[in-house]
Amino acid sequence: MGSKLFAWLLFGLVGMAAFGYGKKQQKPKAMLLGAALMGYPYLVDGALALWLVGAGLTAALFVDSI
């Protein structure tokens, strides 16, 4: 349970920061990924899945070709 709660908190904060950055800089990709990071824990069950999806979405923030 602790690992899932930490994943919710960590990726929620990363998502909120990414969304705010995207809104301020007018970058739709960052806004979309930020919203996805804040919302995906409601759809994904299991600690490993939370970490893998969260890590993938966070990594996507730093890839320029998407």
Residue frames relative to the residue before (quaternion, step in Angstrom):
aa qw qx qy qz dx dy dz
M 1.0000 0.0000 0.0000 0.0000 0.00 0.00 0.00
G 0.6434 0.5454 -0.3272 0.4261 3.59 0.97 -0.79
S 0.6480 0.5264 -0.3150 0.4514 3.56 1.01 -0.82
K 0.6555 0.5048 -0.3081 0.4696 3.57 1.02 -0.80
L 0.6514 0.5165 -0.3093 0.4618 3.56 0.97 -0.84
F 0.6513 0.5063 -0.3072 0.4744 3.57 1.00 -0.83
A 0.6339 0.5209 -0.3279 0.4682 3.61 1.03 -0.77
W 0.6224 0.5333 -0.3360 0.4639 3.60 0.97 -0.85
L 0.6986 0.4818 -0.2704 0.4546 3.55 0.82 -1.03
L 0.6837 0.5006 -0.2903 0.4446 3.58 0.80 -1.01
F 0.7499 0.3984 -0.2376 0.4716 3.59 0.67 -1.03
G 0.5758 0.5616 -0.3746 0.4613 3.58 1.19 -0.43
L 0.6704 0.4835 -0.2909 0.4819 3.57 0.98 -0.85
V 0.6303 0.5121 -0.3287 0.4822 3.58 1.01 -0.78
G 0.6577 0.5150 -0.3028 0.4589 3.58 0.97 -0.85
M 0.6512 0.5080 -0.3179 0.4657 3.57 0.97 -0.82
A 0.6551 0.4998 -0.3097 0.4745 3.58 0.98 -0.81
A 0.6615 0.5034 -0.3068 0.4635 3.59 0.95 -0.86
F 0.6445 0.5151 -0.3226 0.4639 3.58 0.98 -0.81
G 0.6648 0.5023 -0.3004 0.4641 3.58 0.93 -0.88
Y 0.6399 0.5133 -0.3154 0.4771 3.57 1.02 -0.82
G 0.6745 0.5028 -0.2944 0.4534 3.58 0.90 -0.93
K 0.6488 0.5088 -0.3187 0.4676 3.56 1.02 -0.75
K 0.6808 0.4944 -0.2876 0.4575 3.57 0.93 -0.91
Q 0.7556 0.3708 -0.1890 0.5058 3.58 0.97 -0.89
Q 0.3743 -0.7459 0.4584 0.3056 3.59 1.33 -0.03
K 0.3919 0.6807 -0.5008 0.3636 3.55 0.83 1.12
P 0.3110 -0.8022 0.4790 0.1741 3.59 -0.17 1.27
K 0.5988 0.5706 -0.3683 0.4246 3.60 1.07 -0.66
A 0.6751 0.4826 -0.2948 0.4737 3.58 0.88 -0.90
M 0.6400 0.5178 -0.3298 0.4621 3.59 1.01 -0.75
L 0.6665 0.5057 -0.2984 0.4593 3.58 0.92 -0.90
L 0.6865 0.4642 -0.2843 0.4820 3.57 0.88 -0.92
G 0.6169 0.5397 -0.3436 0.4583 3.58 1.05 -0.68
A 0.6589 0.4898 -0.3020 0.4846 3.57 0.95 -0.86
A 0.6380 0.5207 -0.3250 0.4650 3.58 1.02 -0.77
L 0.6568 0.5087 -0.3127 0.4605 3.59 0.97 -0.81
M 0.6718 0.4799 -0.3061 0.4740 3.58 1.04 -0.66
G 0.7721 0.4130 -0.1944 0.4422 3.59 1.03 -0.70
Y 0.5881 0.6373 -0.3798 0.3221 3.59 1.02 -0.63
P 0.5985 0.5771 -0.4045 0.3810 3.69 0.94 -0.54
Y 0.5979 0.5599 -0.3664 0.4412 3.60 1.16 -0.41
L 0.7326 0.4271 -0.2226 0.4810 3.57 1.18 -0.51
V 0.7174 0.4188 -0.2267 0.5084 3.58 1.20 -0.51
D 0.1334 -0.7851 0.6013 0.0661 3.55 -0.91 0.93
G 0.6967 0.4321 -0.3431 0.4584 3.55 -1.03 0.76
A 0.5248 -0.6761 0.4279 0.2906 3.52 -0.88 1.00
L 0.6692 0.5049 -0.3164 0.4441 3.60 0.84 -0.91
A 0.6528 0.5076 -0.3114 0.4683 3.58 0.95 -0.85
L 0.6229 0.5378 -0.3409 0.4545 3.60 0.99 -0.79
W 0.6921 0.4794 -0.2796 0.4616 3.57 0.87 -0.95
L 0.6792 0.4986 -0.3022 0.4458 3.60 0.90 -0.86
V 0.6760 0.4721 -0.2961 0.4822 3.58 0.88 -0.91
G 0.6541 0.5194 -0.3084 0.4553 3.58 0.95 -0.86
A 0.6581 0.4983 -0.3080 0.4730 3.56 0.95 -0.83
G 0.6486 0.5217 -0.3125 0.4577 3.58 1.02 -0.79
L 0.6774 0.4767 -0.2944 0.4766 3.57 0.92 -0.87
T 0.6377 0.5149 -0.3259 0.4711 3.58 1.03 -0.74
A 0.6456 0.5100 -0.3188 0.4706 3.59 0.96 -0.82
A 0.6230 0.5558 -0.3375 0.4347 3.58 1.05 -0.74
L 0.5659 0.5956 -0.3859 0.4197 3.60 1.16 -0.47
F 0.7539 0.4079 -0.1972 0.4757 3.56 1.08 -0.73
V 0.5776 0.5503 -0.3835 0.4653 3.60 1.27 0.04
D 0.3256 -0.7934 0.4884 0.1610 3.57 -0.63 1.11
S 0.6472 0.5669 -0.3298 0.3886 3.61 1.10 -0.50
I 0.5705 0.5865 -0.3998 0.4132 3.61 1.21 -0.09
